[in-house]
């Protein structure tokens, strides 16, 4: 098929929008932690923009999308060999643009996991983990679903990443949180988000970028993209209304953090289904996703041994699970002839197919994460030392501080100079 300039323009814009989601995630996560850990938390997202992008070009894209077998792609596209201006079969955009668009998904997915281990994981252990995870876990899963692998052959539907992105990241977050261990003051007190405007800014950037994430996955400026755009917005809106309603009845008032969380949960839930469901189905999925994620947060906070700091599994994992399974309920070929009818349209088989996809993606992500983490734990340890954890990982891991005046010094020199400037003790106490 010839290159279409309209399709190419839309996917160029969508690629930039998806990349913007990673800084959005940094603000979202950064606002939720204590002030002494905000830079470290944001760096966990930002480092993926460099590291994972390079690994995607070197080999990740080839393992995901080159011709291969049912489980992993081949080596045809190593170093982006053969990835040029000519389109892939059946596409109307340059091959290099398709690879770039997919790169942005590869960048944000491992960054999602970081929310489970903020405030206590070593940065030098986190970096090799996400590097290996992007190659050994993300790329094969992308091949299973989008690269012609066995889940695609089985008929599983995942328009923009319910299983590939959110189930894999959410389940991996549980494994990482368990192996790193809980924060020292876990369950002793509930740390308050240090910057709620950051949380709202991050959620807003994510909502905006998600239009590229979902509607861009049509790979064309067509009616399917328009439907994905519309259903994405309606699901987020439905989740926002549902979450604030739940909080009002349960706590007597809605919260800004809750509203932001609800938005993200709705966006996660609609991701696998956005190109296959009607607008009314999207509202229902957003609301159901909000209810399911809210209940999961309440349940997981009762598990003493588990410290998923920012509820990554409850929001992304459970949202991805619900969205993928509900795709098997609400999908209809009236929206997308290339999809399938779900349970509401007379096909119970799709519900089973979607369930199998969720179980397979979750199991592979869990085992893969453990296999990657255990050697890193043995070689260098996963956990920051107690002093760094108490002082804050901004200083302990980066020798920087987000809210200190004057010039920052490496930690030993700062100790000699008296640490926090005398003018700021009250601020330091307030920020954690």
C-alpha positions in Angstrom: 0.0 0.0 0.0 1.3 3.5 -0.7 2.2 6.0 2.0 -0.7 8.1 3.1 0.3 11.6 4.3 -2.7 12.0 6.6 -2.1 8.7 8.3 1.6 9.5 8.6 0.9 12.9 10.1 -1.5 11.5 12.7 0.9 8.7 13.8 3.8 11.3 14.0 1.6 13.4 16.4 0.5 10.3 18.3 4.1 9.2 18.8 4.9 12.5 20.4 1.8 12.3 22.6 2.7 8.9 23.8 6.2 10.0 24.7 4.7 12.9 26.6 2.9 10.3 28.8 6.2 9.3 30.4 6.9 12.8 31.9 3.2 12.8 32.8 3.7 9.6 34.7 6.8 11.2 36.4 4.7 14.1 37.7 1.8 11.7 38.7 4.1 9.4 40.7 6.3 12.3 41.9 3.4 14.1 43.4 2.2 11.0 45.3 5.5 10.4 47.2 7.1 12.4 50.0 9.1 15.4 49.1 12.4 13.8 50.0 11.9 11.2 47.3 10.3 13.2 44.4 13.4 13.5 42.2 14.3 9.8 42.5 10.7 8.9 41.7 10.6 11.1 38.7 14.0 9.9 37.5 12.7 6.3 37.5 10.3 7.3 34.7 12.7 9.7 32.9 15.6 7.3 32.6 13.4 4.9 30.6 13.1 7.6 27.9 16.8 7.2 27.2 17.6 3.6 28.1 14.6 1.7 26.8 14.5 3.8 23.5 18.1 2.7 22.8 17.4 -0.9 23.6 14.3 -0.9 21.4 16.4 0.3 18.5 19.2 -2.2 19.1 17.0 -5.3 19.5 13.7 -4.9 21.3 11.8 -4.0 18.2 13.2 -6.9 16.3 12.2 -9.4 19.0 8.7 -7.9 19.1 7.9 -7.4 15.4 10.3 -9.2 13.1 9.1 -12.4 11.6 9.8 -15.2 14.0 7.9 -18.0 15.7 4.8 -18.0 17.9 6.7 -16.8 21.0 9.4 -14.3 19.9 10.3 -12.3 16.8 13.5 -12.9 14.8 16.6 -10.9 14.3 15.8 -9.2 11.0 15.4 -5.7 12.4 18.4 -5.7 14.8 19.8 -2.2 15.0 16.8 -1.1 13.0 18.2 -2.8 9.9 15.6 -2.7 7.1 13.5 -0.2 9.1 13.1 2.6 6.6 10.6 4.7 4.7 8.8 1.9 2.9 5.6 0.7 4.7 5.1 -2.7 6.1 2.5 -4.9 4.3 -1.0 -3.6 4.9 0.2 -0.3 6.4 0.1 3.2 5.0 2.8 4.8 7.2 6.6 4.4 6.9 8.0 1.3 8.6 10.4 3.6 10.6 7.3 5.5 12.0 5.6 2.3 13.1 8.8 1.3 14.9 9.0 4.8 16.5 5.3 4.7 17.6 5.9 1.3 19.2 9.0 2.5 20.9 7.0 5.0 23.0 4.9 2.1 24.3 8.1 0.2 25.2 9.4 3.3 27.0 6.5 3.9 29.4 5.6 0.3 30.2 8.6 -0.6 32.5 8.4 2.9 34.0 4.9 2.0 35.3 6.4 -0.7 37.5 8.5 1.9 39.4 5.5 3.1 41.4 5.5 -0.1 43.3 9.0 0.3 44.7 9.5 4.1 45.1 11.1 5.4 48.2 13.3 2.3 48.8 14.7 0.6 45.7 18.3 1.3 44.6 18.5 3.3 41.4 21.5 1.3 40.2 19.5 -1.9 40.6 16.3 -0.5 39.0 18.1 0.5 35.8 19.4 -3.0 34.8 16.0 -4.4 35.9 14.0 -2.3 33.4 16.6 -2.8 30.7 16.4 -6.5 30.9 12.6 -6.5 31.5 12.1 -4.5 28.3 14.0 -7.1 26.3 13.0 -10.3 28.0 9.4 -9.6 29.1 7.9 -6.7 27.1 9.3 -7.6 23.7 8.1 -11.2 23.6 4.6 -10.2 25.0 4.3 -7.6 22.3 5.1 -10.3 19.8 2.5 -12.6 21.2 -0.3 -10.1 20.8 0.8 -7.6 18.0 3.7 -9.3 16.2 1.8 -12.3 14.9 2.5 -14.5 17.9 0.3 -17.2 19.5 -2.2 -15.0 21.3 -2.9 -13.1 18.1 -3.4 -16.5 16.3 -5.8 -17.5 19.1 -7.9 -14.4 18.4 -7.1 -12.4 21.5 -8.0 -8.7 21.1 -5.8 -5.9 22.6 -6.2 -2.7 20.7 -3.6 -0.6 22.5 -2.0 -2.6 25.4 -4.3 -4.0 28.0 -2.3 -7.2 28.3 1.0 -6.1 26.7 1.4 -2.9 28.8 -0.9 -2.9 31.9 -1.3 -6.5 32.9 2.4 -7.1 32.4 3.5 -4.0 34.4 0.9 -4.5 37.1 1.8 -8.1 37.8 5.5 -7.4 37.6 5.0 -4.6 40.2 3.8 -7.1 42.7 6.8 -9.3 42.2 9.3 -6.4 42.5 7.5 -5.0 45.6 7.7 -8.4 47.3 11.4 -8.9 46.5 12.5 -5.4 47.4 10.4 -5.5 50.6 8.2 -2.9 52.3 9.2 0.6 53.3 10.6 0.9 56.8 7.5 2.8 58.0 5.0 0.8 56.0 1.7 0.4 57.9 3.1 2.7 60.7 1.8 5.8 59.0 0.3 6.6 55.7 2.5 9.1 53.9 0.5 11.9 52.4 1.2 13.0 48.8 3.5 15.9 49.0 2.3 17.7 45.9 -1.3 17.1 44.8 -1.1 19.7 41.9 1.7 17.5 40.5 -0.7 14.5 40.7 -3.4 16.4 38.8 -0.9 17.7 36.3 0.4 14.2 35.7 -3.1 12.8 35.3 -4.0 15.5 32.9 -0.9 14.9 30.8 -1.7 11.2 30.8 -5.3 11.8 29.7 -4.1 14.0 26.8 -1.3 11.6 25.8 -3.7 8.6 26.0 -5.5 9.8 22.9 -2.3 9.1 21.0 -1.8 5.9 22.9 -5.2 4.5 21.9 -6.4 6.4 18.8 -2.9 6.2 17.3 -3.1 2.4 17.6 -5.5 2.4 14.6 -2.3 3.3 12.6 -4.5 5.5 10.4 -6.6 8.6 10.5 -9.8 6.8 10.0 -13.1 5.9 11.7 -11.6 3.3 14.0 -9.2 6.0 15.3 -12.1 8.4 15.9 -14.0 5.6 17.8 -10.9 4.9 19.9 -10.5 8.6 20.6 -14.1 9.0 21.7 -14.3 5.8 23.8 -11.0 6.7 25.5 -12.5 10.0 26.6 -15.8 8.6 27.7 -14.2 5.8 29.7 -12.0 8.3 31.6 -15.0 10.5 32.2 -17.1 7.5 33.4 -14.3 6.4 35.8 -13.9 10.0 37.1 -17.6 10.3 37.9 -17.7 6.8 39.4 -14.6 7.2 41.6 -15.7 10.6 43.0 -19.2 9.2 43.7 -17.7 6.2 45.6 -15.5 8.5 47.7 -18.4 10.8 48.5 -20.5 7.9 49.8 -17.7 6.2 51.6 -15.7 9.1 53.0 -18.2 12.0 52.8 -16.2 14.0 50.2 -14.3 13.4 47.0 -10.6 14.0 46.8 -8.4 15.4 44.1 -6.0 12.4 44.3 -8.9 10.1 44.1 -10.2 11.9 41.0 -6.8 11.7 39.3 -6.5 8.0 40.2 -10.0 7.3 38.8 -9.1 9.0 35.5 -6.0 6.8 35.2 -8.0 3.6 36.0 -10.6 4.4 33.4 -8.0 5.0 30.8 -6.3 1.7 31.6 -9.5 -0.2 31.5 -10.5 1.1 28.0 -7.1 0.6 26.5 -7.5 -3.0 25.1 -11.1 -2.3 24.0 -11.1 1.3 22.6 -11.1 0.2 19.0 -13.8 -2.5 19.4 -16.6 -1.1 21.6 -19.4 1.5 21.4 -19.4 4.8 23.3 -22.0 3.4 25.7 -19.9 0.4 26.3 -16.9 2.6 27.0 -18.8 4.5 29.7 -19.8 1.2 31.3 -16.2 -0.1 31.1 -14.8 3.1 32.7 -17.2 2.9 35.6 -16.7 -0.8 36.1 -12.9 -0.3 36.0 -13.1 2.5 38.6 -15.2 0.3 41.0 -12.9 -2.7 40.5 -9.7 -0.8 41.0 -11.1 1.1 44.0 -12.0 -2.2 45.7 -8.7 -3.7 44.8 -6.9 -0.8 46.5 -9.0 -1.3 49.7 -8.2 -5.0 49.7 -4.5 -4.8 49.0 -3.9 -2.2 51.7 -4.9 -5.0 54.2 -2.1 -7.2 53.0 0.6 -6.4 55.6 3.6 -7.9 53.8 2.9 -6.2 50.5 3.9 -2.6 49.9 2.9 -1.6 46.4 3.6 2.0 47.2 1.5 3.7 44.6 -1.0 1.0 43.9 0.4 0.0 40.6 -1.2 -3.4 40.5 -4.6 -2.1 41.8 -4.7 0.6 39.1 -2.7 -0.8 36.1 -2.8 -4.5 36.8 -6.4 -4.8 37.8 -7.5 -2.1 35.3 -5.7 -4.1 32.5 -7.3 -7.4 33.7 -10.8 -5.9 33.8 -10.4 -4.1 30.5 -9.1 -7.2 28.7 -11.8 -9.4 30.0 -14.5 -6.8 29.5 -13.4 -6.6 25.9 -14.7 -10.1 25.6 -18.1 -8.8 26.8 -18.5 -5.4 25.0 -16.6 -5.9 21.7 -18.6 -5.7 18.5 -17.9 -6.1 14.8 -20.3 -3.3 14.2 -17.6 -1.0 15.4 -14.6 -2.8 14.0 -15.1 -5.6 11.4 -11.5 -6.7 12.1 -12.3 -7.4 15.7 -14.9 -9.9 17.1 -18.2 -10.0 18.8 -18.2 -10.4 22.6 -20.6 -11.9 25.0 -23.2 -9.2 24.7 -23.3 -9.8 21.0 -23.7 -13.6 21.2 -20.1 -14.8 21.3 -19.1 -16.3 24.7 -15.9 -17.7 23.2 -14.2 -14.3 23.0 -14.6 -14.0 26.8 -12.6 -17.2 27.3 -10.0 -16.1 24.8 -9.5 -12.8 26.6 -9.2 -14.6 29.9 -6.5 -16.9 28.6 -4.6 -13.9 27.3 -4.7 -12.3 30.7 -3.5 -15.4 32.5 -0.7 -16.0 30.0 0.6 -12.4 30.1 0.4 -12.2 33.9 2.2 -15.5 34.4 4.9 -14.7 31.9 5.5 -11.3 33.4 5.6 -12.6 37.0 8.1 -15.4 36.2 10.2 -13.2 33.9 10.4 -10.4 36.5 11.6 -12.9 39.2 14.2 -14.4 36.9 15.6 -11.0 36.2 15.5 -9.7 39.7 17.0 -12.6 41.6 20.5 -12.3 40.0 20.5 -8.5 40.4 19.6 -9.0 44.1 22.4 -11.4 44.5 25.0 -9.2 42.8 24.2 -5.8 44.1 21.1 -5.9 46.3 17.8 -4.3 45.5 17.2 -2.2 48.6 18.7 1.2 49.4 20.5 1.3 52.7 18.5 2.4 55.8 20.2 5.7 56.1 19.4 6.7 52.5 15.8 5.5 52.9 15.4 7.6 56.1 17.1 10.7 54.6 15.3 10.3 51.3 16.5 8.8 48.0 16.9 12.2 46.3 20.0 12.8 48.4 20.9 9.2 49.0 20.8 8.1 45.3 21.3 11.4 43.5 22.8 13.9 45.9 20.1 16.4 45.0 17.0 17.9 46.7 13.9 19.2 45.1 13.0 21.8 47.6 16.4 23.0 49.1 17.7 26.5 48.4 21.2 27.1 47.3 23.7 24.8 45.7 23.4 21.0 46.4 26.5 19.2 47.5 27.3 15.5 47.5 26.0 13.8 50.7 29.3 13.8 52.6 30.0 17.4 52.0 26.4 18.3 52.9 26.8 16.6 56.2 29.9 18.7 56.9 28.0 21.9 55.9 25.1 21.0 58.2 22.7 19.5 55.7 19.4 21.3 55.2 19.7 25.1 55.3 18.7 26.5 58.6 15.9 28.5 57.1 14.0 25.4 55.9 13.5 23.0 58.9 9.8 23.5 59.0 9.5 22.9 55.2 11.7 19.8 55.6 9.4 18.4 58.3 6.3 19.1 56.3 7.7 17.5 53.1 8.6 14.3 54.9 
